[in-house]
Amino acid sequence: MSEDIEKQKILIVDDAVSNIEIINDALQGSYTTYFATNAKKALEIALSIKPDLILLDVVMPDMNGYELYNRLKKEPSLSDVSVIFVTAMNNGTDETIGLELGAVDYITKPINQNIVKLRTKNHLALKRQMQLEKQLIQQNMVELNLHKMKRLFYGAVEALTTMAETRDPYTAGHQRRVAELTCAIAMAMMFDKDETEGFYIAAKLHDIGKINVPAEILAKPGKITDIEFSLLKTHSEVGYNILKNIESEWMIADIVYQHHEKLDGSGYPRGLKGDEILSGARIIAVADVVEAISSHRPYRAALGIDVAMSEITSQRGIFYDNDVVDICVELFKNGFIFSKI
């Protein structure tokens, strides 16, 4: 018998100790058994151990088996307990009463140990199977609900990304391409699937705060003024404030807040240095500048990947994380290209 079956608990209730001994002898070694010679003790033990099955005598002093059964079923923690009546009352009416109450079986005395053993074994095997099927159904429902929630979450991320890019049509697709490169770098750096997913989402939303920047600044064809640049720099903090109340283990809002920080502390908005900057923000910082330099902007034509690689390698260890830069360069050497989103 399997370890799980051996751990199943059976409560034997009978006012005659000799009957308890006969039943226990039939079940010994296969289950953990407990005993009670009256209803009060049986209820006390049942509440304590939560048995898988109760073998219950009907005729007992003070409270009979039918009355005890009703008491058991009123206890929330025992509502699912299975009961097999074991009794000398062997006419059809008595058996009908027991089964109508909800007992799973009815064994008549004198006790046949083989009958007790087989019916107990069959019922507990069936009960275990039903429990496993119930657990599987519940697990499938949880997975289905998680899948639905994930689709809704990604739908919201996509909507926010589209909203930000609608106000800045000249850089449409920027956040998506940055997310592509961020994901590729994270995987190459051996971050696990869950962390990589968080970095990807943060990258797709890293410029969401630009919805607070005037469109004429975003689309300005010439050089922007210092005041305009100050307004543009607020997008990191605005993005953080937009996202900070989203419950997530991925620290999306914090990564978005930090994606313009630099290792030497010269970045914004808080001038963080070195290890103060989250890994996701370090990766996005490199992916962001590579995509921006290699793509068209309102104030200049695309400069290409070679210029982008030159920029991040010249600032390796100064602005940008050494490992992130090295991995990024290697990815492009091995043929990585941005999709035409």
C-alpha positions as CSV (number, residue, x, y, z in Angstrom):
1,M,0.0,0.0,0.0
2,S,1.3,3.5,-0.8
3,E,2.6,5.9,1.9
4,D,-0.4,8.2,1.4
5,I,-2.9,5.3,2.0
6,E,-1.0,4.2,5.1
7,K,-1.4,7.7,6.5
8,Q,-5.2,7.6,6.2
9,K,-6.9,7.8,9.6
10,I,-9.8,5.6,10.7
11,L,-11.9,6.1,13.8
12,I,-13.6,2.9,15.2
13,V,-16.6,3.6,17.4
14,D,-18.3,0.8,19.3
15,D,-19.4,0.3,22.9
16,A,-18.1,-3.2,22.8
17,V,-14.3,-3.4,23.1
18,S,-14.3,-6.9,21.6
19,N,-15.8,-5.5,18.3
20,I,-13.2,-2.7,18.2
21,E,-10.5,-5.3,18.6
22,I,-11.9,-7.4,15.7
23,I,-12.1,-4.4,13.4
24,N,-8.7,-3.1,14.4
25,D,-7.2,-6.5,13.8
26,A,-8.6,-6.5,10.2
27,L,-7.2,-3.0,9.5
28,Q,-4.0,-3.0,11.5
29,G,-0.8,-2.1,9.6
30,S,-2.7,-0.5,6.7
31,Y,-4.1,2.6,8.5
32,T,-3.7,4.7,11.5
33,T,-6.6,3.7,13.8
34,Y,-8.3,5.4,16.7
35,F,-10.9,4.1,19.1
36,A,-13.9,5.3,21.1
37,T,-16.5,3.4,23.1
38,N,-19.1,6.2,23.3
39,A,-20.4,9.0,21.2
40,K,-19.0,11.8,23.4
41,K,-15.4,10.5,23.1
42,A,-15.9,9.7,19.4
43,L,-16.9,13.3,18.7
44,E,-13.9,14.6,20.7
45,I,-11.4,12.4,18.8
46,A,-13.0,13.2,15.4
47,L,-12.7,16.9,16.0
48,S,-9.1,16.4,17.0
49,I,-7.8,14.1,14.2
50,K,-10.2,14.8,11.3
51,P,-10.4,11.1,10.3
52,D,-10.8,9.9,6.7
53,L,-13.3,7.3,7.7
54,I,-15.4,6.5,10.8
55,L,-16.6,2.9,11.3
56,L,-19.6,3.6,13.5
57,D,-21.8,1.3,15.6
58,V,-25.5,2.2,15.7
59,V,-26.7,0.9,19.0
60,M,-24.8,2.6,21.8
61,P,-25.8,4.0,25.2
62,D,-26.6,7.8,25.7
63,M,-26.4,8.6,22.0
64,N,-26.8,6.1,19.1
65,G,-24.9,6.1,15.9
66,Y,-27.5,7.9,13.9
67,E,-27.6,10.8,16.4
68,L,-23.8,10.9,16.5
69,Y,-23.7,11.0,12.7
70,N,-26.0,14.1,12.7
71,R,-23.8,15.7,15.3
72,L,-20.7,15.0,13.2
73,K,-22.2,16.5,10.1
74,K,-23.0,19.7,11.9
75,E,-19.3,20.3,12.5
76,P,-17.8,22.3,9.6
77,S,-14.5,20.6,9.9
78,L,-16.2,17.1,9.7
79,S,-18.8,17.8,7.1
80,D,-16.8,15.7,4.5
81,V,-16.0,12.8,6.8
82,S,-17.1,9.4,5.5
83,V,-19.0,7.0,7.7
84,I,-19.7,3.3,7.4
85,F,-22.3,2.0,9.9
86,V,-21.3,-1.3,11.5
87,T,-24.3,-2.9,13.4
88,A,-26.3,-6.0,14.3
89,M,-29.4,-4.2,13.0
90,N,-29.6,-6.0,9.7
91,N,-33.0,-5.5,8.3
92,G,-33.6,-3.5,5.2
93,T,-35.2,-0.6,7.0
94,D,-32.2,0.0,9.3
95,E,-29.8,0.0,6.3
96,T,-32.1,2.4,4.4
97,I,-32.0,4.8,7.4
98,G,-28.2,4.8,7.5
99,L,-27.8,5.3,3.8
100,E,-30.4,8.0,3.6
101,L,-28.5,9.9,6.3
102,G,-25.5,9.9,4.0
103,A,-23.4,7.0,5.2
104,V,-21.2,5.5,2.4
105,D,-21.8,1.9,3.4
106,Y,-23.5,-0.4,5.9
107,I,-21.8,-3.5,7.4
108,T,-23.8,-6.0,9.5
109,K,-22.6,-8.0,12.5
110,P,-21.3,-10.5,13.3
111,I,-18.2,-8.8,11.8
112,N,-16.5,-10.4,8.9
113,Q,-13.0,-9.1,8.9
114,N,-12.5,-9.6,5.1
115,I,-15.7,-7.6,4.4
116,V,-14.5,-4.8,6.7
117,K,-11.0,-4.8,5.1
118,L,-12.3,-4.8,1.5
119,R,-15.0,-2.2,1.9
120,T,-12.7,0.1,3.9
121,K,-10.0,-0.3,1.3
122,N,-12.4,0.3,-1.7
123,H,-14.0,3.3,-0.2
124,L,-10.8,5.0,0.9
125,A,-9.3,4.3,-2.6
126,L,-12.4,5.9,-4.2
127,K,-12.3,8.8,-1.7
128,R,-8.6,9.4,-2.5
129,Q,-9.3,9.3,-6.2
130,M,-12.2,11.8,-5.8
131,Q,-10.0,14.1,-3.7
132,L,-7.3,14.0,-6.4
133,E,-9.8,14.8,-9.1
134,K,-11.2,17.6,-7.1
135,Q,-7.7,19.0,-6.5
136,L,-7.0,18.7,-10.2
137,I,-10.2,20.6,-11.1
138,Q,-9.4,23.3,-8.6
139,Q,-5.8,23.5,-9.9
140,N,-7.1,23.8,-13.5
141,M,-9.5,26.6,-12.4
142,V,-6.7,28.4,-10.6
143,E,-4.5,28.1,-13.7
144,L,-7.4,29.2,-16.0
145,N,-8.1,32.3,-13.8
146,L,-4.3,33.1,-13.7
147,H,-4.2,32.9,-17.4
148,K,-7.2,35.2,-17.8
149,M,-5.7,37.7,-15.3
150,K,-2.4,37.5,-17.1
151,R,-4.1,38.3,-20.4
152,L,-5.9,41.2,-18.8
153,F,-2.6,42.5,-17.3
154,Y,-0.8,42.2,-20.6
155,G,-3.8,43.9,-22.3
156,A,-3.5,46.8,-19.9
157,V,0.3,47.0,-20.5
158,E,-0.3,47.1,-24.3
159,A,-2.9,49.8,-23.9
160,L,-0.6,52.0,-21.8
161,T,2.2,51.4,-24.3
162,T,0.0,52.4,-27.2
163,M,-1.3,55.5,-25.3
164,A,2.2,56.8,-24.7
165,E,3.3,56.2,-28.3
166,T,0.2,57.9,-29.7
167,R,1.4,61.1,-28.2
168,D,4.9,60.6,-29.7
169,P,4.3,59.1,-33.2
170,Y,7.8,59.8,-34.3
171,T,9.2,57.2,-31.9
172,A,6.3,54.7,-32.2
173,G,7.5,51.2,-31.4
174,H,10.4,52.5,-29.3
175,Q,9.2,50.9,-26.1
176,R,8.4,47.6,-27.8
177,R,11.9,47.4,-29.4
178,V,13.6,48.3,-26.1
179,A,11.5,45.5,-24.5
180,E,12.8,43.1,-27.1
181,L,16.4,43.9,-26.5
182,T,15.9,44.0,-22.7
183,C,14.4,40.5,-22.8
184,A,17.3,39.2,-25.0
185,I,19.9,40.7,-22.7
186,A,18.2,39.4,-19.5
187,M,18.0,35.9,-21.0
188,A,21.7,35.9,-22.1
189,M,22.6,37.1,-18.5
190,M,20.8,34.0,-17.2
191,F,18.1,35.8,-15.3
192,D,15.2,33.4,-14.7
193,K,12.0,33.4,-16.7
194,D,10.0,35.3,-14.1
195,E,12.6,38.1,-13.6
196,T,13.0,38.4,-17.4
197,E,9.2,38.8,-17.8
198,G,9.3,41.6,-15.2
199,F,12.1,43.4,-17.0
200,Y,10.2,43.0,-20.3
201,I,7.1,44.6,-18.9
202,A,9.0,47.4,-17.3
203,A,10.8,48.1,-20.6
204,K,7.4,48.3,-22.4
205,L,6.3,50.9,-20.0
206,H,9.6,52.7,-19.4
207,D,8.5,55.9,-21.2
208,I,4.8,55.9,-20.0
209,G,5.6,59.1,-18.0
210,K,6.0,61.0,-21.3
211,I,2.2,61.4,-21.4
212,N,2.9,64.3,-19.1
213,V,5.4,65.9,-21.4
214,P,4.0,68.4,-23.9
215,A,3.7,66.9,-27.4
216,E,5.5,69.8,-29.0
217,I,8.6,68.9,-27.0
218,L,8.4,65.3,-27.9
219,A,8.0,66.0,-31.6
220,K,10.3,69.1,-31.8
221,P,12.6,68.8,-34.8
222,G,15.4,70.9,-33.5
223,K,17.5,71.0,-30.3
224,I,15.4,71.4,-27.2
225,T,16.1,74.1,-24.6
226,D,17.3,73.5,-21.0
227,I,13.8,74.2,-19.7
228,E,12.3,71.7,-22.2
229,F,14.8,69.1,-21.2
230,S,13.9,69.6,-17.5
231,L,10.3,68.9,-18.4
232,L,11.3,65.9,-20.4
233,K,13.3,64.5,-17.5
234,T,10.2,64.4,-15.3
235,H,8.9,61.4,-17.3
236,S,10.8,58.9,-15.1
237,E,9.1,60.1,-11.9
238,V,5.7,60.5,-13.6
239,G,6.0,57.0,-14.9
240,Y,6.8,55.8,-11.3
241,N,3.8,57.6,-9.9
242,I,1.5,56.1,-12.6
243,L,2.7,52.5,-11.9
244,K,3.6,52.5,-8.2
245,N,0.1,51.3,-7.0
246,I,0.2,48.2,-9.3
247,E,0.7,45.2,-7.0
248,S,3.6,43.2,-8.5
249,E,6.6,41.3,-7.3
250,W,8.6,42.7,-10.3
251,M,9.2,46.3,-8.9
252,I,8.1,47.6,-12.3
253,A,7.5,51.1,-11.0
254,D,11.0,51.3,-9.4
255,I,12.7,50.0,-12.6
256,V,10.9,52.6,-14.7
257,Y,11.9,55.3,-12.1
258,Q,15.6,54.3,-12.4
259,H,16.0,53.7,-16.2
260,H,17.9,57.0,-16.7
261,E,20.2,56.6,-13.8
262,K,23.9,56.0,-14.5
263,L,26.6,54.1,-12.7
264,D,28.6,57.2,-11.9
265,G,25.7,59.0,-10.4
266,S,25.3,61.5,-13.3
267,G,21.9,60.2,-14.3
268,Y,18.4,61.3,-13.2
269,P,16.1,61.7,-11.4
270,R,17.9,60.8,-8.1
271,G,21.5,60.5,-9.1
272,L,21.8,56.9,-8.0
273,K,25.1,55.1,-8.2
274,G,26.4,51.5,-8.9
275,D,24.5,48.9,-7.0
276,E,21.8,51.4,-5.9
277,I,20.4,50.9,-9.4
278,L,18.2,47.8,-10.0
279,S,19.3,45.2,-12.5
280,G,16.3,45.7,-14.7
281,A,17.0,49.5,-14.8
282,R,20.6,48.8,-15.8
283,I,19.5,46.6,-18.7
284,I,16.8,49.0,-19.9
285,A,19.3,51.9,-19.8
286,V,21.5,50.2,-22.3
287,A,18.6,48.9,-24.5
288,D,17.1,52.3,-24.5
289,V,20.1,54.2,-25.7
290,V,20.9,51.5,-28.3
291,E,17.4,51.7,-29.8
292,A,17.3,55.5,-29.6
293,I,20.7,56.0,-31.4
294,S,20.0,53.5,-34.1
295,S,16.5,54.8,-34.9
296,H,15.1,57.9,-36.5
297,R,14.3,60.8,-34.2
298,P,12.5,64.1,-35.1
299,Y,15.7,66.1,-34.6
300,R,18.0,63.7,-36.6
301,A,18.2,60.7,-38.9
302,A,19.0,57.2,-37.6
303,L,22.7,56.9,-36.7
304,G,22.8,53.1,-36.9
305,I,23.9,50.2,-34.7
306,D,27.6,50.8,-35.1
307,V,27.3,54.3,-33.5
308,A,25.1,52.8,-30.8
309,M,27.7,50.1,-30.0
310,S,30.4,52.8,-29.9
311,E,28.4,54.8,-27.4
312,I,27.7,52.1,-24.9
313,T,31.3,50.6,-25.1
314,S,32.9,54.1,-24.6
315,Q,30.7,54.6,-21.5
316,R,31.1,51.0,-20.2
317,G,31.6,51.0,-16.5
318,I,31.0,54.8,-16.4
319,F,27.3,55.2,-17.4
320,Y,26.4,51.6,-18.2
321,D,26.8,48.2,-16.5
322,N,29.9,46.3,-17.8
323,D,28.2,42.9,-18.1
324,V,25.1,44.4,-19.8
325,V,27.2,46.3,-22.3
326,D,29.3,43.2,-23.1
327,I,26.2,41.0,-23.6
328,C,24.5,43.6,-25.7
329,V,27.5,43.9,-28.0
330,E,27.7,40.1,-28.3
331,L,24.0,39.9,-29.2
332,F,24.4,42.2,-32.1
333,K,27.6,40.5,-33.2
334,N,25.6,37.3,-33.3
335,G,22.9,38.8,-35.5
336,F,20.3,40.3,-33.1
337,I,18.1,42.8,-35.0
338,F,15.2,44.9,-33.9
339,S,11.8,43.9,-35.3
340,K,10.1,46.4,-37.5
341,I,7.2,47.2,-35.1
